[in-house]
Amino acid sequence: MPELPDVEGFREVLSSCGRGRRVTSIVVRDPAVLRGVTVRRLRREVEGQRFGEPRRRGKWLIAPTDDGPALVWHFGMTGALVCAASDEPLGPHDRVVLTLEDDRQLRYRDQRKLQGVQLAGSERAVTCILADLGPDALSVSREEFHELLGGRRGAVKNVLMDQSVLAGLGNLLSDEILWRAGVAPDRAARELSDAETRGLYTAMRRVLASSVRAARVPPRRTWLTGRREDSEPRCPRCDGPLRSRRLSGRRTLWCPHCQSRSRRAERDVHPAKGG
């Protein structure tokens, strides 16, 4: 599932491929990915427009145009944005194709079609679309992070993944961050000590920095992420067996040795290898 690092990568694709270029045509190969806009209106308001500087908020990508309308993309479970030459064959899941003035194409590719493309007629409309999001995980301050977690009754993993609390973290990032911080995923967020919350914030910053550089959550063997698909996954830190369970419907992976369920997690934990 695309998370903050993936969408940051899509923002860079849009910036390098589309910024400053005019949209000459739009082909919607599957209207089911459009949200709140018809094919006719999308073409009428976006064709002929020139893309400005794109930006990201959590898992959302905003593509403004010179005259006001903005495309707002969400990539659901399987979405992606790719740049291609106009003569490259279309993929089976290329749902929306925007041809630009130099014959480049931006292609919205999505297999499962759980989210899609919206059109915001103004900056105010963009604000309305994103109104329920919390602060972006990449820009939130340590103090804000502490306030966001303080008093939350739910499991800390669920709080991290709640986009209304903190925008951008998904299942992979949350498991990785909690493992690095030595915090069990089912700990109540309000039970975390100040030291644990600081450690969680530091782990989040480090994981995001590496993941954004890779434009994904990297499946390195020194990361928890790199062990998820093993038949009998073992912890990259202590080599003990990892456990797996469903937490709020999502597969959760953690190390019972390295991730404490109590305040004992404040003890020193050996740092993970591999950045």
Backbone torsions as a table, in degrees:
resi	resn	phi	psi	omega
1	MET	NA	127.1	178.0
2	PRO	-59.2	127.6	176.5
3	GLU	-117.4	-171.1	-174.4
4	LEU	-49.4	-47.6	-178.0
5	PRO	-63.5	-36.8	178.5
6	ASP	-64.3	-45.2	-177.3
7	VAL	-69.6	-31.3	173.5
8	GLU	-64.1	-36.8	174.4
9	GLY	-64.6	-39.4	177.1
10	PHE	-66.2	-33.8	176.8
11	ARG	-63.0	-41.0	178.2
12	GLU	-67.2	-36.0	174.6
13	VAL	-60.0	-47.8	-178.8
14	LEU	-65.0	-39.2	-179.7
15	SER	-65.5	-45.7	-176.7
16	SER	-76.2	-31.2	-175.5
17	CYS	-93.0	-34.6	-170.1
18	GLY	-113.8	-25.5	-173.8
19	ARG	-59.5	128.7	179.2
20	GLY	81.4	-0.8	-178.7
21	ARG	-106.4	147.2	-178.2
22	ARG	-87.0	141.3	175.9
23	VAL	-84.0	116.7	-178.0
24	THR	-91.8	-28.9	177.9
25	SER	-159.1	153.9	176.4
26	ILE	-128.7	128.0	174.4
27	VAL	-117.1	119.8	176.6
28	VAL	-100.0	106.3	-177.1
29	ARG	-83.7	-16.3	178.0
30	ASP	-149.9	98.8	-178.1
31	PRO	-62.5	-11.7	-178.5
32	ALA	-65.5	-15.5	178.7
33	VAL	-90.6	-4.4	177.1
34	LEU	-83.3	137.6	-179.2
35	ARG	-121.6	111.1	174.9
36	GLY	74.2	16.1	178.5
37	VAL	-147.6	141.7	177.0
38	THR	-86.7	162.9	175.9
39	VAL	-59.7	-42.0	-177.3
40	ARG	-61.2	-46.8	-179.1
41	ARG	-67.9	-40.1	179.3
42	LEU	-57.9	-46.3	-179.4
43	ARG	-68.0	-41.5	-177.8
44	ARG	-62.0	-39.3	-172.8
45	GLU	-92.6	-18.7	-175.1
46	VAL	-109.4	-34.1	178.1
47	GLU	-61.2	133.2	-176.4
48	GLY	91.4	-11.5	179.2
49	GLN	-84.1	156.0	177.9
50	ARG	-110.5	132.3	-178.4
51	PHE	-71.1	139.1	172.2
52	GLY	-94.8	-157.1	-178.8
53	GLU	-79.6	119.7	-179.8
54	PRO	-75.2	159.4	175.8
55	ARG	-143.3	164.4	-177.5
56	ARG	-124.6	147.2	170.8
57	ARG	-137.1	109.5	-175.8
58	GLY	60.5	-122.9	179.9
59	LYS	-96.5	10.4	-178.6
60	TRP	-103.9	144.8	178.1
61	LEU	-120.1	128.3	-178.0
62	ILE	-112.3	125.7	-179.2
63	ALA	-117.8	90.9	-178.6
64	PRO	-75.4	157.0	174.3
65	THR	-119.9	167.0	-173.7
66	ASP	-58.2	-39.0	-172.6
67	ASP	-96.7	11.1	172.5
68	GLY	120.9	-50.0	-178.4
69	PRO	-61.9	148.1	178.6
70	ALA	-133.7	137.8	169.4
71	LEU	-83.0	136.0	178.6
72	VAL	-122.6	117.3	-172.8
73	TRP	-109.0	139.9	168.1
74	HIS	-131.5	137.1	-166.7
75	PHE	-102.7	4.8	173.2
76	GLY	52.8	-134.7	-179.3
77	MET	-91.6	-27.6	-169.5
78	THR	-135.4	12.8	-174.3
79	GLY	-79.7	159.6	176.9
80	ALA	-158.7	159.2	173.6
81	LEU	-122.2	123.3	-177.8
82	VAL	-125.5	152.6	175.0
83	CYS	-105.6	132.0	-176.7
84	ALA	-143.7	156.4	170.6
85	ALA	-73.0	149.4	-174.9
86	SER	-65.5	-19.6	179.8
87	ASP	-94.4	2.7	175.6
88	GLU	-75.2	139.6	178.8
89	PRO	-59.0	141.9	177.1
90	LEU	-73.4	145.8	175.3
91	GLY	-83.4	160.3	-177.8
92	PRO	-64.7	-21.1	-178.4
93	HIS	-111.3	16.6	173.5
94	ASP	-75.9	107.3	-170.5
95	ARG	-93.6	-39.1	179.7
96	VAL	-131.0	131.1	-177.4
97	VAL	-123.8	119.2	176.9
98	LEU	-107.4	117.4	177.6
99	THR	-93.1	132.6	-177.7
100	LEU	-103.2	171.0	-169.4
101	GLU	-66.1	-17.5	178.1
102	ASP	-103.6	20.9	179.2
103	ASP	70.4	12.3	166.3
104	ARG	-76.5	158.9	175.8
105	GLN	-131.3	140.7	167.3
106	LEU	-101.4	125.6	-176.9
107	ARG	-120.4	123.6	174.1
108	TYR	-88.6	115.0	-173.0
109	ARG	-113.9	127.6	-177.1
110	ASP	-157.7	124.1	-179.0
111	GLN	-79.8	-47.9	-170.1
112	ARG	-92.9	-18.1	173.5
113	LYS	61.1	39.4	-179.7
114	LEU	-80.9	-23.6	175.3
115	GLN	-127.4	-142.7	179.7
116	GLY	158.7	-144.7	-169.5
117	VAL	-117.9	130.9	173.8
118	GLN	-117.1	161.5	175.4
119	LEU	-120.9	122.8	176.9
120	ALA	-106.5	124.7	-175.8
121	GLY	-77.1	-11.9	-177.6
122	SER	-158.6	171.2	176.8
123	GLU	-64.3	-33.6	177.2
124	ARG	-63.3	-38.4	178.1
125	ALA	-66.3	-37.0	175.1
126	VAL	-60.7	-45.0	179.4
127	THR	-58.9	-39.7	179.1
128	CYS	-65.1	-41.6	-179.8
129	ILE	-62.4	-37.8	-175.3
130	LEU	-96.4	9.7	-170.1
131	ALA	-61.3	-29.8	-175.4
132	ASP	-87.2	1.1	-177.9
133	LEU	-84.2	144.4	170.6
134	GLY	-79.3	-175.7	178.5
135	PRO	-63.5	152.7	-179.5
136	ASP	-68.8	135.0	-175.7
137	ALA	-63.6	-25.0	-177.8
138	LEU	-79.6	-20.3	-175.6
139	SER	-115.9	-5.2	-177.4
140	VAL	-66.5	140.4	179.2
141	SER	-82.4	164.5	177.9
142	ARG	-59.9	-40.7	-178.6
143	GLU	-66.2	-43.6	177.7
144	GLU	-61.7	-42.8	-179.6
145	PHE	-59.5	-44.0	179.4
146	HIS	-61.7	-42.1	179.5
147	GLU	-67.7	-37.3	-178.8
148	LEU	-65.1	-37.4	-178.5
149	LEU	-82.8	-28.8	-174.8
150	GLY	-61.0	128.0	176.0
151	GLY	82.4	-2.4	179.4
152	ARG	-72.3	131.2	-174.1
153	ARG	-81.9	-25.9	-172.4
154	GLY	-78.3	172.8	175.4
155	ALA	-59.3	143.4	-174.1
156	VAL	-61.2	-35.5	178.3
157	LYS	-62.9	-42.6	179.3
158	ASN	-63.0	-36.4	178.2
159	VAL	-65.9	-44.3	179.4
160	LEU	-61.2	-34.4	-176.7
161	MET	-86.5	-9.2	-179.4
162	ASP	-73.8	109.8	-175.3
163	GLN	-66.7	-20.4	176.8
164	SER	-77.7	-16.0	176.5
165	VAL	-94.2	-50.3	-176.1
166	LEU	-146.5	121.7	-172.1
167	ALA	-92.0	127.7	170.4
168	GLY	124.2	-24.5	-177.1
169	LEU	-87.1	136.0	175.9
170	GLY	-120.5	-160.1	-173.2
171	ASN	-64.3	-48.3	-177.2
172	LEU	-65.3	-48.6	-179.1
173	LEU	-61.1	-43.0	-177.0
174	SER	-64.0	-44.0	177.5
175	ASP	-61.5	-43.1	-178.4
176	GLU	-64.2	-44.7	-178.5
177	ILE	-63.9	-45.3	-178.6
178	LEU	-65.0	-39.4	177.8
179	TRP	-62.9	-45.7	-179.4
180	ARG	-65.1	-32.4	-179.6
181	ALA	-84.2	-8.8	179.9
182	GLY	72.8	31.9	-177.5
183	VAL	-117.4	129.0	178.1
184	ALA	-66.9	140.7	-175.0
185	PRO	-65.6	-24.4	-177.7
186	ASP	-95.5	6.9	172.5
187	ARG	-61.4	141.1	173.9
188	ALA	-68.9	131.0	-177.3
189	ALA	-57.9	-36.3	-176.9
190	ARG	-72.9	-11.6	178.8
191	GLU	-87.1	-10.1	-177.5
192	LEU	-67.8	137.3	176.1
193	SER	-76.5	168.7	176.7
194	ASP	-58.8	-40.9	-179.6
195	ALA	-64.2	-40.6	179.2
196	GLU	-66.6	-40.2	179.1
197	THR	-65.6	-40.1	175.8
198	ARG	-62.3	-42.4	178.5
199	GLY	-63.9	-37.1	178.9
200	LEU	-66.3	-41.5	178.9
201	TYR	-64.2	-44.5	179.2
202	THR	-61.8	-43.5	178.2
203	ALA	-61.9	-41.3	179.2
204	MET	-61.5	-45.3	-179.1
205	ARG	-61.3	-42.5	-178.1
206	ARG	-69.3	-43.4	179.2
207	VAL	-64.0	-42.1	179.5
208	LEU	-65.9	-40.1	-179.4
209	ALA	-60.1	-47.1	179.8
210	SER	-67.9	-39.8	-176.5
211	SER	-70.0	-38.3	178.7
212	VAL	-64.7	-39.1	177.1
213	ARG	-61.4	-34.3	-179.4
214	ALA	-89.3	-7.1	-176.5
215	ALA	58.7	28.6	176.9
216	ARG	-173.6	172.0	169.8
217	VAL	-83.6	108.2	-169.4
218	PRO	-69.3	132.8	-179.5
219	PRO	-83.0	53.6	-179.3
220	ARG	-75.6	146.3	179.5
221	ARG	-67.0	-20.3	176.7
222	THR	-85.3	-0.3	176.6
223	TRP	-109.5	154.1	173.2
224	LEU	-58.7	-37.0	-179.0
225	THR	-57.1	-34.5	-178.2
226	GLY	-75.7	-4.0	180.0
227	ARG	-110.1	-2.4	-170.7
228	ARG	-61.1	-35.9	-174.4
229	GLU	-93.0	2.3	177.6
230	ASP	-66.7	147.2	179.4
231	SER	-67.3	-35.0	175.7
232	GLU	-133.3	77.7	-172.3
233	PRO	-64.2	140.8	178.8
234	ARG	-124.4	151.7	-174.8
235	CYS	-66.9	130.3	177.0
236	PRO	-65.9	-18.6	-177.1
237	ARG	-92.1	-52.9	-173.4
238	CYS	-109.2	-7.5	-178.8
239	ASP	67.4	12.6	174.8
240	GLY	-79.5	164.9	-179.6
241	PRO	-67.7	137.3	174.7
242	LEU	-86.2	152.1	176.7
243	ARG	-109.1	154.5	-179.3
244	SER	-138.6	136.9	176.8
245	ARG	-156.1	170.4	175.9
246	ARG	-92.3	128.4	176.2
247	LEU	-125.8	112.5	-174.7
248	SER	53.2	41.3	174.7
249	GLY	84.0	-3.0	-177.5
250	ARG	-112.8	138.8	176.6
251	ARG	-65.7	125.8	-177.4
252	THR	-118.9	132.5	-179.3
253	LEU	-118.5	133.9	179.1
254	TRP	-157.0	166.3	178.6
255	CYS	-106.3	114.8	-178.4
256	PRO	-66.9	-21.0	178.2
257	HIS	-80.4	-42.9	-174.8
258	CYS	-88.8	-19.4	-176.0
259	GLN	-113.8	105.6	-174.1
260	SER	-77.4	150.8	174.6
261	ARG	-98.1	4.4	-176.6
262	SER	-139.2	-175.9	-179.6
263	ARG	-67.4	-6.9	175.4
264	ARG	-63.1	-14.2	178.5
265	ALA	-64.9	-11.0	178.9
266	GLU	-72.7	-11.4	177.2
267	ARG	-66.0	161.9	179.4
268	ASP	-64.2	135.2	176.3
269	VAL	-119.4	132.7	179.9
270	HIS	-60.5	132.6	-178.9
271	PRO	-65.4	149.9	177.2
272	ALA	-70.5	153.1	178.4
273	LYS	-85.6	160.7	166.3
274	GLY	83.2	16.0	173.6
275	GLY	69.3	NA	NA
